[in-house]
Amino acid sequence: MTWNKGFYRPTDAPATSDAQAVPHNRPLVKTKYFAQLIALSALWGASFMLIRIASPLLGPNVMAALRIGLATVTLAVLMRVMRHRWPLKHWRELILLGLLSVALPFSLFAWAALQLPAGYSALLNTTAVVFGIFCAAWLKEDTLTVRKLVGCVCGFAGVALIVGLGPVEPSPQVILAALACTAASACYGISTPLMKRALSRMQPLEIAAGIHAVSLVMLLPGAAWSWPQAQFTPGALAAVVVMGVVTSGLAYWMHIRIMVHVSPVAAMSPTFMIPVFGVTWGHLFLGEQLSTGIYYGGALVLLASALVTGFNPWQKWLDAVDAKP
């Protein structure tokens, strides 16, 4: 990576025309990338609904392995079609990224779900942005500002309104589950700026395929242990296929492509919006109850995303006004 007049620029042409300069001290996000981040949130929000369909039947270990396995196959096919080579010389980096961004968070959240209500897991997941802000600032991949911290507070409050948290007995198991969720969120937060750095050495598709491949190897032992108890129904398998091909494989590649153009913290903004879509899809397709908190919480989440990403839809108009004599 190189630095030029205050701009961060990946040295590798990750490809393609994706490598454009991003202001390091003014991390504004263009409208098209903000819209793509919202689209990613919609896809990943659907995962909550699909997990509720597949996990009770397949079990968390088998479901995770099948999902990551299908994502690996999907990305491997794309690698073949687009004539990319596997980044084998970066295998140590891929193992670390796979552990932090896929294998460990999946396992921790799956275990925590046995003890902790889904609403609390969704809320604790938003702390990933906080970890990401401090980690990115420490690695000098982004700047730490009051605006971003205020955005985190708004996002935390918005998600709390959306999921409608109820009272929970603070038993040792619940406390451990909450710590597991927090640890998983920390993994997400730490892995994002590291992935941003990896873009200076590998292309987005190579990173996505590599981390899913190594994560699959990590998840196979747990899946093999739980395989006899899994119930392979058509509905569960269909849900896993959608998660593996679309919400893991293609969506993850899309996320890393967007990361080329935005700061690591901005790339994590879907964390705030995922619960909005998760609750909405559950209402539309599973008949789950929708509370009024979705409207107020959704507004706070959008505000949080704008604050964290620096997105301002009126920026071009304001710049044009300022430019007039």
C-alpha positions as CSV (number, residue, x, y, z in Angstrom):
1,M,0.0,0.0,0.0
2,T,1.2,3.5,-0.6
3,W,0.4,6.9,0.7
4,N,0.0,9.9,-1.6
5,K,-1.1,13.4,-0.5
6,G,-3.3,12.0,2.3
7,F,-4.9,9.3,0.2
8,Y,-4.8,5.6,0.9
9,R,-4.3,3.6,-2.3
10,P,-3.9,-0.2,-2.5
11,T,-0.8,-0.9,-4.6
12,D,-2.2,-4.1,-6.1
13,A,-4.7,-3.5,-8.7
14,P,-7.1,-5.7,-6.8
15,A,-8.1,-5.7,-8.9
16,T,-9.5,-4.4,-11.6
17,S,-10.6,-0.9,-11.6
18,D,-11.7,-1.3,-8.0
19,A,-8.6,0.4,-6.6
20,Q,-9.4,4.0,-6.4
21,A,-8.0,6.5,-3.9
22,V,-10.0,6.9,-0.7
23,P,-9.3,10.0,1.4
24,H,-7.8,8.8,4.7
25,N,-8.8,11.9,6.7
26,R,-12.2,12.4,5.1
27,P,-13.8,9.0,4.8
28,L,-16.9,10.0,2.8
29,V,-18.8,7.2,1.1
30,K,-20.3,7.6,-2.4
31,T,-24.0,7.0,-2.8
32,K,-23.5,3.9,-4.9
33,Y,-21.3,2.2,-2.3
34,F,-23.7,3.2,0.5
35,A,-26.5,1.6,-1.5
36,Q,-24.4,-1.5,-2.0
37,L,-23.8,-1.7,1.8
38,I,-27.6,-1.5,2.3
39,A,-28.1,-4.3,-0.2
40,L,-25.6,-6.4,1.6
41,S,-27.5,-5.8,4.9
42,A,-30.6,-7.0,3.2
43,L,-28.9,-10.2,2.1
44,W,-27.2,-10.9,5.4
45,G,-30.5,-10.0,7.3
46,A,-32.1,-12.8,5.3
47,S,-29.6,-15.2,6.8
48,F,-31.3,-14.8,10.3
49,M,-34.5,-16.1,8.8
50,L,-32.7,-19.0,6.9
51,I,-30.8,-19.9,10.0
52,R,-34.0,-20.3,12.0
53,I,-35.2,-22.7,9.3
54,A,-32.1,-24.8,8.9
55,S,-30.3,-24.8,12.3
56,P,-32.9,-26.6,14.4
57,L,-32.9,-29.5,11.9
58,L,-29.3,-29.7,10.8
59,G,-27.7,-28.4,14.0
60,P,-25.3,-25.4,14.1
61,N,-22.1,-27.3,13.3
62,V,-23.4,-29.1,10.3
63,M,-25.3,-26.1,9.0
64,A,-22.2,-23.9,9.3
65,A,-19.9,-26.4,7.5
66,L,-22.4,-26.9,4.7
67,R,-22.9,-23.2,4.3
68,I,-19.1,-22.5,4.2
69,G,-18.6,-25.5,1.9
70,L,-21.1,-24.3,-0.6
71,A,-19.6,-20.8,-0.4
72,T,-16.1,-22.2,-1.1
73,V,-17.4,-24.2,-4.1
74,T,-19.2,-21.1,-5.5
75,L,-16.1,-18.9,-5.1
76,A,-13.8,-21.6,-6.5
77,V,-16.0,-21.8,-9.6
78,L,-15.7,-18.1,-10.0
79,M,-11.9,-18.3,-9.5
80,R,-11.8,-20.8,-12.3
81,V,-14.0,-18.9,-14.7
82,M,-12.2,-15.6,-14.1
83,R,-8.8,-17.3,-14.3
84,H,-7.6,-16.3,-10.8
85,R,-4.9,-18.3,-9.0
86,W,-5.3,-19.4,-5.4
87,P,-3.1,-17.1,-3.2
88,L,-1.2,-20.0,-1.7
89,K,1.9,-17.9,-0.8
90,H,-0.4,-15.9,1.6
91,W,-1.7,-19.0,3.4
92,R,-0.7,-17.8,6.9
93,E,-2.6,-14.5,6.4
94,L,-5.6,-16.4,5.0
95,I,-5.7,-18.7,8.0
96,L,-5.7,-15.7,10.4
97,L,-8.4,-13.9,8.4
98,G,-10.5,-17.1,8.1
99,L,-10.3,-17.8,11.8
100,L,-11.2,-14.2,12.8
101,S,-13.8,-13.5,10.2
102,V,-15.6,-16.8,9.7
103,A,-14.7,-19.9,11.7
104,L,-14.4,-18.5,15.2
105,P,-17.4,-16.0,15.1
106,F,-19.6,-18.7,13.6
107,S,-18.7,-21.2,16.3
108,L,-19.1,-18.6,19.1
109,F,-22.4,-17.3,18.0
110,A,-23.7,-20.8,17.4
111,W,-22.8,-21.8,20.9
112,A,-24.2,-18.6,22.4
113,A,-27.5,-19.1,20.7
114,L,-28.1,-22.1,22.9
115,Q,-28.2,-19.9,26.0
116,L,-28.9,-16.3,24.9
117,P,-32.0,-14.9,23.1
118,A,-31.5,-13.9,19.5
119,G,-32.2,-10.2,20.3
120,Y,-29.3,-10.0,22.7
121,S,-27.0,-11.7,20.2
122,A,-28.0,-9.2,17.5
123,L,-27.4,-6.3,19.9
124,L,-23.9,-7.6,21.0
125,N,-23.0,-8.1,17.4
126,T,-23.1,-4.4,16.8
127,T,-20.2,-4.0,19.2
128,A,-18.1,-5.3,16.3
129,V,-18.1,-1.7,14.9
130,V,-16.6,-0.4,18.1
131,F,-13.9,-2.9,18.1
132,G,-13.3,-2.2,14.4
133,I,-13.0,1.6,15.0
134,F,-10.3,1.2,17.7
135,C,-8.5,-1.6,15.8
136,A,-8.5,0.4,12.5
137,A,-7.2,3.5,14.3
138,W,-4.5,1.5,16.0
139,L,-3.4,0.0,12.7
140,K,-3.6,3.5,11.1
141,E,-6.1,2.2,8.5
142,D,-8.8,4.8,9.7
143,T,-9.2,7.7,12.0
144,L,-10.9,7.8,15.4
145,T,-13.5,10.6,15.5
146,V,-16.4,11.7,17.8
147,R,-18.8,11.3,14.9
148,K,-18.0,7.6,14.5
149,L,-18.4,7.0,18.3
150,V,-21.8,8.8,18.3
151,G,-22.8,6.7,15.3
152,C,-22.0,3.5,17.4
153,V,-24.2,4.8,20.2
154,C,-27.1,5.5,17.8
155,G,-26.6,2.1,16.2
156,F,-26.6,0.3,19.6
157,A,-29.8,2.1,20.6
158,G,-31.5,1.5,17.3
159,V,-30.8,-2.2,17.4
160,A,-32.1,-2.4,21.0
161,L,-35.4,-0.8,19.9
162,I,-35.6,-3.2,16.9
163,V,-35.1,-6.5,18.7
164,G,-37.2,-5.5,21.7
165,L,-35.1,-6.9,24.5
166,G,-36.8,-8.5,27.4
167,P,-35.5,-9.5,30.8
168,V,-33.0,-12.3,31.1
169,E,-31.8,-14.2,34.2
170,P,-28.1,-13.3,34.6
171,S,-27.0,-16.9,35.1
172,P,-23.4,-18.0,34.6
173,Q,-24.4,-19.7,31.3
174,V,-26.0,-16.4,30.0
175,I,-23.0,-14.4,31.1
176,L,-20.7,-16.8,29.3
177,A,-22.9,-16.7,26.2
178,A,-22.8,-12.8,26.2
179,L,-19.0,-12.9,26.5
180,A,-18.9,-15.4,23.6
181,C,-21.0,-13.0,21.5
182,T,-18.7,-10.1,22.4
183,A,-15.6,-12.1,21.6
184,A,-17.1,-13.1,18.2
185,S,-17.9,-9.4,17.5
186,A,-14.3,-8.5,18.5
187,C,-13.1,-11.0,15.9
188,Y,-15.2,-9.3,13.2
189,G,-13.9,-5.9,14.3
190,I,-10.3,-6.9,14.3
191,S,-10.5,-8.8,11.0
192,T,-11.9,-6.0,8.9
193,P,-8.9,-3.6,9.0
194,L,-6.6,-6.6,8.5
195,M,-8.6,-7.5,5.5
196,K,-8.3,-4.0,4.2
197,R,-4.5,-4.4,4.4
198,A,-4.7,-7.8,2.7
199,L,-6.2,-6.0,-0.4
200,S,-2.7,-4.5,-1.1
201,R,-1.5,-8.1,-1.7
202,M,-4.5,-10.1,-3.0
203,Q,-7.6,-9.5,-5.1
204,P,-11.1,-9.5,-3.4
205,L,-12.1,-12.8,-5.0
206,E,-8.9,-14.5,-3.9
207,I,-9.4,-13.3,-0.3
208,A,-13.0,-14.4,-0.2
209,A,-12.3,-17.9,-1.7
210,G,-9.2,-18.4,0.4
211,I,-10.7,-17.5,3.8
212,H,-13.8,-19.7,3.1
213,A,-11.6,-22.6,2.1
214,V,-9.5,-22.5,5.3
215,S,-12.6,-21.9,7.4
216,L,-14.2,-25.0,6.0
217,V,-11.2,-27.1,7.1
218,M,-11.5,-25.6,10.6
219,L,-15.3,-26.4,10.8
220,L,-15.2,-30.0,9.4
221,P,-14.3,-31.8,12.7
222,G,-17.3,-30.3,14.5
223,A,-19.6,-31.0,11.6
224,A,-18.4,-34.7,11.4
225,W,-19.1,-35.0,15.2
226,S,-22.7,-33.7,14.8
227,W,-23.5,-35.3,11.4
228,P,-25.5,-38.4,12.7
229,Q,-27.9,-36.1,14.6
230,A,-28.7,-33.9,11.5
231,Q,-32.1,-34.0,9.8
232,F,-31.6,-33.4,6.1
233,T,-35.1,-32.1,5.1
234,P,-35.7,-30.3,1.7
235,G,-36.5,-27.0,3.4
236,A,-33.4,-27.0,5.5
237,L,-31.1,-27.9,2.6
238,A,-32.7,-25.2,0.4
239,A,-32.1,-22.7,3.1
240,V,-28.4,-23.7,3.4
241,V,-28.0,-23.6,-0.4
242,V,-29.2,-20.0,-0.4
243,M,-27.0,-19.1,2.5
244,G,-23.9,-20.8,1.0
245,V,-24.2,-19.5,-2.5
246,V,-25.7,-16.1,-2.0
247,T,-25.4,-14.7,1.5
248,S,-21.9,-16.2,2.1
249,G,-20.2,-16.7,-1.2
250,L,-21.4,-14.0,-3.5
251,A,-22.2,-11.4,-0.8
252,Y,-18.8,-11.8,0.9
253,W,-17.0,-11.2,-2.4
254,M,-19.2,-8.2,-2.9
255,H,-18.3,-6.9,0.6
256,I,-14.6,-7.1,0.0
257,R,-15.0,-5.4,-3.4
258,I,-16.7,-2.5,-1.7
259,M,-14.0,-2.5,1.0
260,V,-11.5,-1.4,-1.7
261,H,-13.4,1.9,-2.0
262,V,-14.3,2.7,1.6
263,S,-12.7,2.7,5.0
264,P,-12.7,-0.4,7.2
265,V,-15.2,1.2,9.6
266,A,-17.5,2.2,6.8
267,A,-17.3,-1.4,5.5
268,M,-18.7,-2.6,8.9
269,S,-21.8,-0.4,8.8
270,P,-24.0,-3.2,7.6
271,T,-23.7,-4.6,11.2
272,F,-26.2,-1.9,12.3
273,M,-28.6,-2.5,9.4
274,I,-28.7,-6.3,9.4
275,P,-31.2,-6.6,12.3
276,V,-33.6,-4.2,10.5
277,F,-33.8,-6.6,7.5
278,G,-33.7,-9.7,9.7
279,V,-36.8,-8.6,11.6
280,T,-38.5,-7.4,8.4
281,W,-37.9,-10.7,6.5
282,G,-39.0,-12.7,9.5
283,H,-42.3,-10.7,9.5
284,L,-42.9,-11.0,5.8
285,F,-42.0,-14.7,5.3
286,L,-42.3,-16.3,8.7
287,G,-45.2,-14.3,10.1
288,E,-43.3,-13.1,13.1
289,Q,-44.7,-10.1,15.0
290,L,-43.4,-6.7,14.0
291,S,-43.3,-4.0,16.8
292,T,-43.3,-0.2,16.4
293,G,-39.7,-0.3,17.5
294,I,-38.7,-1.2,14.0
295,Y,-39.5,2.3,12.7
296,Y,-37.7,4.3,15.4
297,G,-34.9,1.8,15.6
298,G,-34.6,1.8,11.8
299,A,-34.3,5.5,11.7
300,L,-31.5,5.4,14.3
301,V,-29.7,2.7,12.5
302,L,-29.7,4.6,9.2
303,L,-28.4,7.7,11.1
304,A,-25.7,5.5,12.7
305,S,-24.7,4.1,9.3
306,A,-24.4,7.6,7.9
307,L,-22.3,8.8,10.8
308,V,-20.0,5.9,10.7
309,T,-19.5,5.9,6.9
310,G,-19.5,9.7,6.5
311,F,-22.2,9.3,3.9
312,N,-23.9,12.6,3.0
313,P,-26.4,12.6,0.1
314,W,-26.3,16.3,-0.1
315,Q,-22.5,16.7,-0.2
316,K,-22.3,17.2,-3.9
317,W,-24.9,19.9,-3.8
318,L,-23.2,21.6,-0.9
319,D,-19.9,21.4,-2.7
320,A,-21.4,22.9,-5.8
321,V,-22.9,25.8,-3.8
322,D,-19.6,26.5,-2.1
323,A,-17.9,26.5,-5.5
324,K,-20.1,29.3,-6.8
325,P,-18.5,32.8,-6.8
